[in-house]
Amino acid sequence: MASVLNINKILRKHKLWLEGDVGGEKADLEDANLRGANLRGADLRGADLQGADLRGADLQDADLLRADLRGADLQGADLRGADLQDADLRGADLRHCLS
């Protein structure tokens, strides 16, 4: 399970995947514990964040285009400037988010 501790490695591989480069891998952050994580400006286009714990996470200016956030807990997350276009937010908890 992914956590705040290895998020940078996952983001690097995801960037390679988005660019179609060798060694790239789509970010699989399903059920990840990312509570309070600093993901400001992160490129998470198309990432799997189903059921992720993102309570209090800083997602300002993050690119979440087409990200799968079904069932994610985003309580208190900072979503100001985040691109949530076509993101799947079914069942996501968005209470007390900054937007």
Helices and strands as residue ranges (DSSP letters): G 4-6, H 7-19
